[in-house]
Amino acid sequence: MSDRTRRTARWVVAVVIVATVALGCSARPKVAVFLQAAAAVPTADLEILRNYASQRCSVVAGCDVNTQGDLMLAQRLTGSYVGNSMTVEGMQRLAEALNADHVVILRIIQWESQISYRPERSLVLLGATSFLDTTLQILISPLGLLFGIDKVATVGMFVSVFSPKGDVEFTTSVTCEDRPLFSLLTADPVEAAKDAIDAALYQVAVAL
């Protein structure tokens, strides 16, 4: 085979690879992911969760996701804002502006942190230290009381998926808790919300 033929063959292979990659990328569905709060959620936490939802949707569903800037611009241009309700025509205009195959709306409906006392945990710690000197037991006893305090962060979320025609394709609700070992110091609603987002997006990916 001559050098010229080899070069031609390499160019053909390169073109085929590029075309295959391009077609594969273009075949990926495009999804718009909105995260709204129907509960009292701090603004800073809401922004963190919006970015997290977009990134996780791309990973979990293997799709292209509109940026937050795209979402805000499309709502402004169409005059259709995602809130508690939206008309079918408004959803159609929004999906068309975003060129989205699906519009996912994650709505936080519960955002709570509750503190309770579990005496059995205090008794376990106090029992484990019973062999120590009396002075040490007196010093450790306040820790036993603190060990019994339990904090639970709970986040509930309602999820709706719409088609470009404005039809409802899928709905679900998810509730997740964050209750680590030292929950009084580390229980965080943001972590519970991230778990809820992951669970919701996995359900959406399977359903669609």
Buried (B, 14 or more C-beta within 10 A) or exposed (E): EEEEEEEEEEEEEEEEEEEEEEEEEEEEEBBBBBBBBBBEBEEEBBEBBBEBBBEBBBEBBEBBBBEBEBBEBBBEEBEBEBEEEBEEEBBBBBBEBBEBBBBBBBBBBBBBBEEEEEEEBBEBBBEEBEEEEEEEBEEBEEEBBEBBBBBBBBBBBBBBBBBBEBEEBBBBBBBBBBEEEEBEEEBBBBBBBBBBBBBBBBBBBEEB
